[in-house]
Amino acid sequence: MNSLRTVSVIFAAVGLTVAVAQADEASAKAGMRQRLGAVDALKSAGKVGEANTGLLAVRDGGGDAQGVVDAENADRAVLFAETARKTGGTADAVGKAFARQLASASQPGVWLQREDGGWYKK
């Protein structure tokens, strides 16, 4: 009976962990949707760029650029970690794949970082 209770506690903990991860993922996606206009405006103005890690980087900050970048990167990190957990990969690999997708989909004039670390305007 004691081992059955232990198994039940383990399953409850796993269920709670999954529920928390799903809530974090939903919150991260909502935050990203909410700030999409601000991110796009900063990229169009050349103030931020897409790093090869899948995160945003301040290029020529000013205004609220750093705050937007920090919030966006925190949400992206949550999504990268959750995707890695679901796929058995690493958050780093997920971020790099995301960076490649963003690079190909980015508008002309957006700053992008190459694999070697150099920056260029698309």
Secondary structure, DSSP 8 states (H G I E B T S, - for coil): -HHHHHHHHHHHHHHHHHHHHHHHHHHHHHHHHHHHHHHHHHHHTTSEEE-TTSSEEESS--TTHHHHHHHHHHHHHHHHHHHHHHHTS-HHHHHHHHHHHHHHH--TT-EEE-TTS-EEE-
